[in-house]
Structures are given as structure tokens and as C-alpha cells.
Amino acid sequence: YEVRVELCRDYDVCAIVGQHAMAGTVDGNMNHTQSSRAVEYFKLNDIPIGEIAQTALFFGALGIPMIYLTGDHAACREAKELIPGITVAEVKKGLSRSCAISLSKEESRGIIQENAKVALASHKANPVEPLKWSGPFTLEKRFFTSDLADGACGPGWERVDPQTIRRTAEDILEIIYS
């Protein structure tokens, strides 16, 4: 945790290339949160979150804004709803979790490169604010099976039910990737 924080402090902005929407997103191709085989959902302060929110909140706590994200339509929508001013590059449209209409790799590469330039120029002209939520924070994780919750329920975690665990902390950095 401390090493990750110190390494990340050297950066000015955060960008994610090739992101999927959070678990349970009906039009999110390959939607998942951390593990599509283990995790039903994550909730932070009773709000469903996925990897986009995890990353944006982690970097936001360090004062680093997420300014750019590429992925399918659902992931781009999730990012725009979460982070005002973020630039996105949509390279496919999910029809379901296992079906999508995708651009060619050449077309995708071009869109991703061009929109990266747009994201940097846009951020320079009108800076995106780091994503920060007020604490305290309660992270709830629900797994598909009770044995997965068993394995994740270490020190500091509370068992909510056979498949769900939760932990509370004042500092988002202590909890967001725990």
C-alpha cells in the first residue's frame, strides 16, 4: 500500500486504457469488478462501485485527477457519470456481457491516440478535479460464494452475511484496494 502510494505521487494525471464497466452493468461487455469469477459487487458507502471508481478515488486521494478513459460504451458512460470533465474514447458497444460490436484495432488505436491528445489539451485548458468523496468510508464486498468471502475476511473486516464482508476506515487509501 505505502509503496504503491509513493510510486503514484510522481504522476500528474491518471488515464485508463481498455476499461470495462462494473459488475452487473447490463450493456457492459465483459463487465466485472476485480474478478468476474468471484465478485458480485463492491459498494462504497452504499454506492455500487467498480474499478473505475476505485482507481479514480485512489488517485484522487493523492490529488491526481483521472482525465482519460477508453473502453466500451458502458465504461465510458460510467466514467462520465463519476468524473465531470473526463475525456473518453469509446471503441466498442456492448450488447450484453458476452457480446459487443467493436471497432477494428486500427480504428480503435487511432481514436485512442487522438482522444489522448484531446484529454491532455482539455485538462490543460480546463483542469479536471481529482475525485474525492468525504469519509468515513465503508467498503462492502459481496462474493458469489461463502468460501470466497471466507478467504477475503481478514483482520479489520466484518462478516455481514455468508457472502458479504465490510470494512470501515477514515482514509480512503486504507480501504479502496484492501
C-alpha positions as CSV (number, residue, x, y, z in Angstrom):
1,Y,0.0,0.0,0.0
2,E,2.7,2.6,1.0
3,V,4.9,1.6,-1.9
4,R,2.0,2.0,-4.4
5,V,1.1,5.4,-2.9
6,E,4.7,6.7,-3.1
7,L,5.2,5.5,-6.7
8,C,1.9,7.1,-7.8
9,R,2.7,10.5,-6.3
10,D,5.2,11.2,-9.2
11,Y,2.4,11.5,-11.7
12,D,0.3,14.5,-12.7
13,V,-2.8,12.7,-14.2
14,C,-4.3,9.3,-14.5
15,A,-5.6,7.6,-17.6
16,I,-7.1,4.1,-18.1
17,V,-6.9,2.3,-21.5
18,G,-9.2,-0.7,-22.1
19,Q,-11.5,-0.5,-19.1
20,H,-14.7,-2.5,-18.6
21,A,-17.9,-1.4,-16.7
22,M,-18.6,-2.5,-13.2
23,A,-20.2,-5.9,-12.5
24,G,-23.8,-6.1,-13.2
25,T,-23.9,-3.4,-16.0
26,V,-26.4,-4.8,-18.4
27,D,-24.8,-3.3,-21.6
28,G,-21.2,-3.6,-20.3
29,N,-19.3,-6.0,-22.4
30,M,-17.1,-8.2,-20.1
31,N,-18.5,-6.2,-17.1
32,H,-16.8,-7.1,-13.8
33,T,-15.4,-5.7,-10.6
34,Q,-11.9,-7.2,-9.9
35,S,-12.9,-10.8,-10.7
36,S,-15.8,-12.0,-12.8
37,R,-15.5,-15.4,-11.2
38,A,-15.6,-14.2,-7.6
39,V,-17.1,-10.8,-7.0
40,E,-20.8,-10.0,-7.3
41,Y,-20.4,-6.3,-6.3
42,F,-18.5,-3.7,-4.3
43,K,-20.2,-0.8,-2.6
44,L,-18.6,2.2,-1.0
45,N,-20.8,4.0,1.4
46,D,-23.8,2.0,0.0
47,I,-22.9,3.2,-3.6
48,P,-22.1,0.5,-6.1
49,I,-18.6,1.0,-7.5
50,G,-16.3,-0.7,-9.9
51,E,-12.7,-0.5,-10.9
52,I,-13.2,3.0,-12.5
53,A,-14.3,4.5,-9.2
54,Q,-11.6,2.5,-7.3
55,T,-8.9,4.0,-9.5
56,A,-10.3,7.5,-9.6
57,L,-10.8,7.6,-5.8
58,F,-7.3,6.2,-5.1
59,F,-5.6,8.7,-7.4
60,G,-8.0,11.5,-6.3
61,A,-6.9,11.0,-2.7
62,L,-3.3,11.7,-3.9
63,G,-4.5,14.9,-5.7
64,I,-4.2,13.3,-9.1
65,P,-7.2,13.6,-11.5
66,M,-8.4,10.9,-13.9
67,I,-8.6,12.7,-17.1
68,Y,-9.0,10.0,-19.7
69,L,-10.6,6.6,-20.1
70,T,-11.0,4.2,-23.1
71,G,-13.3,1.3,-23.2
72,D,-16.8,0.2,-24.2
73,H,-19.8,2.5,-24.2
74,A,-20.9,1.4,-20.7
75,A,-17.4,2.0,-19.2
76,C,-17.3,5.5,-20.8
77,R,-20.7,6.3,-19.5
78,E,-19.7,5.1,-16.0
79,A,-16.6,7.3,-16.1
80,K,-18.5,10.4,-17.3
81,E,-21.2,10.0,-14.6
82,L,-18.5,9.7,-12.0
83,I,-15.9,12.3,-13.1
84,P,-17.0,15.7,-14.5
85,G,-14.8,16.8,-17.4
86,I,-13.2,13.4,-18.2
87,T,-12.4,12.7,-21.8
88,V,-13.4,9.2,-23.0
89,A,-12.8,7.1,-26.2
90,E,-15.5,4.6,-26.9
91,V,-14.2,1.7,-29.0
92,K,-17.0,-0.8,-28.7
93,K,-20.6,-1.1,-27.8
94,G,-21.7,-3.9,-25.5
95,L,-24.8,-5.7,-26.5
96,S,-24.5,-8.0,-23.4
97,R,-21.8,-9.2,-21.1
98,S,-20.5,-11.6,-23.7
99,C,-21.4,-9.8,-27.0
100,A,-20.2,-6.5,-28.5
101,I,-19.8,-4.5,-31.7
102,S,-16.1,-3.5,-31.8
103,L,-14.2,-1.1,-34.0
104,S,-11.2,-2.6,-35.8
105,K,-7.9,-2.5,-33.9
106,E,-6.5,0.1,-36.3
107,E,-9.6,2.4,-35.9
108,S,-9.5,1.9,-32.1
109,R,-5.8,2.7,-31.9
110,G,-6.4,5.9,-33.9
111,I,-9.3,7.0,-31.7
112,I,-7.4,6.2,-28.5
113,Q,-4.4,8.2,-29.6
114,E,-6.3,11.2,-30.9
115,N,-8.5,11.4,-27.8
116,A,-5.4,11.1,-25.5
117,K,-4.2,14.4,-27.1
118,V,-7.7,15.9,-26.6
119,A,-7.7,14.8,-22.9
120,L,-4.4,16.5,-22.2
121,A,-5.3,19.7,-24.1
122,S,-8.7,19.8,-22.4
123,H,-7.2,19.2,-19.0
124,K,-4.6,21.9,-19.5
125,A,-7.3,24.4,-20.6
126,N,-10.0,23.4,-18.0
127,P,-8.4,21.1,-15.3
128,V,-10.4,18.0,-14.2
129,E,-10.6,17.9,-10.5
130,P,-9.4,14.9,-8.6
131,L,-12.3,12.7,-7.5
132,K,-12.7,12.9,-3.7
133,W,-15.5,11.7,-1.5
134,S,-16.0,12.5,2.1
135,G,-15.3,9.9,4.8
136,P,-15.6,7.9,6.8
137,F,-15.7,5.1,4.3
138,T,-17.4,1.7,4.4
139,L,-16.4,-0.7,1.7
140,E,-18.7,-3.7,1.3
141,K,-17.7,-6.7,-0.9
142,R,-20.2,-9.4,-1.9
143,F,-18.8,-12.6,-3.4
144,F,-20.6,-15.3,-5.3
145,T,-19.9,-18.0,-2.7
146,S,-19.3,-18.1,1.0
147,D,-15.8,-19.7,0.7
148,L,-14.6,-16.7,-1.3
149,A,-15.9,-14.4,1.5
150,D,-14.1,-16.7,4.0
151,G,-10.8,-16.1,2.2
152,A,-11.2,-12.3,2.0
153,C,-12.4,-11.8,5.5
154,G,-9.1,-10.9,7.2
155,P,-8.2,-8.6,10.1
156,G,-10.4,-5.4,10.1
157,W,-13.2,-7.0,8.1
158,E,-16.7,-7.7,9.4
159,R,-18.8,-10.6,8.2
160,V,-22.2,-9.2,7.1
161,D,-23.7,-12.5,5.8
162,P,-22.2,-15.7,4.4
163,Q,-21.2,-14.0,1.1
164,T,-20.6,-10.4,2.2
165,I,-17.8,-8.6,4.1
166,R,-17.3,-5.0,5.0
167,R,-14.6,-2.7,6.5
168,T,-14.7,0.9,7.6
169,A,-11.9,3.5,7.6
170,E,-11.4,7.2,7.8
171,D,-8.9,7.3,5.0
172,I,-9.9,6.1,1.5
173,L,-6.4,5.0,0.8
174,E,-6.6,2.4,3.7
175,I,-9.7,0.8,2.2
176,I,-10.1,1.3,-1.5
177,Y,-7.8,-1.6,-2.5
178,S,-7.9,-3.6,0.7
